[in-house]
C-alpha cells in the first residue's frame, strides 16, 4: 500500500484503473488517499458465490461496497455480471456500472488450423475418425471437473463411436480428479506417463498446461466448460474463434459469450444427465458440430476483438476525465 502510494505521488496519474480483488482493494485505497481524479475498477469475475463460506463472503461484499463508493466507475464484463453486482450482491447502484466486454487478439486461432490440428492429433495419436473432446482450465473446485468426468463416462457407455478426451490444465484438484477417473473406470494417461510415448492410446489424458492452446483447440472437435461460476470465460471465446462446438454450464457471463443453440449447448452446473445428453448429441451429429463451429467466429470477432475493447475503454476514460 505504501509503495503504491509512493508511485502515485511520484507519477501523478489522472486515472488509476485496478483489476482483481486484492490489487483492486490496495490500488483504490491508495489512489483515493492520493486524490487521484479518476478511479475505476474492473470485475473480471467475482468471489461472491461458490468460493467461500457465508461469513467470509459477507466480509468480501462489505469491502467491495466500501471500495465502490471510492470509485468513479465500476466495469463489468457482461450484462449478467452487472446484474449480479448491482441487484444480487448490491455492490453499487447499476448506473455506476459500465459494461465493457473483454477483448483479445484472436487471430492465432484462425491461422494454420490444419497444420495445428495435425500436430496435436499426431502427438496424442488421435485418428481422424476419433472425436476429440477437451476441457481447458484450472483444476480447482469452482471449475467442477467432476461433472465433466461423470458426464463423459455416462456418454461413453451409450455410444459406439470412437471418443478421446483431454483435460488441459493443472491445479489443487489434480490428484482428486485422477482418483475419480480411476474409480469411474477410465483408462487414462498423464503428461508424466503419456500414452503416445509407448504407442498406446488412452480414452482420457490429463495433459497439464499446454501453452499454445490454439493447437489444442485446432485438434479438438468439442470444447466443454463445467464451472459453477464464471465471469467471462475466455476458453469459450477462444473455442468459438477456433470454430469449435461447445457444451457449457449456464453460469455467470456464459450466455453473453456464446449463442445458446447456435454455438453452444447449455445445462445447469449440477445436471449430469443433461450434460451427458448434450455430449451424445454432438458426438453423434457431425453436422451440428460443424454448424456450431462455423457460427462461432462471427460472434466473437464482433464482440471480443481487442480493437473494440480499446475503443470502449478510451471512450469511458474520456467521459470520466471530462466529468
Order of alpha helices (4+ residues) and beta strands (2+ residues): alpha-beta-alpha-beta-alpha-beta-alpha-beta-alpha-beta-alpha-beta-alpha-beta-beta-alpha-beta-alpha-beta-beta-alpha-alpha-alpha
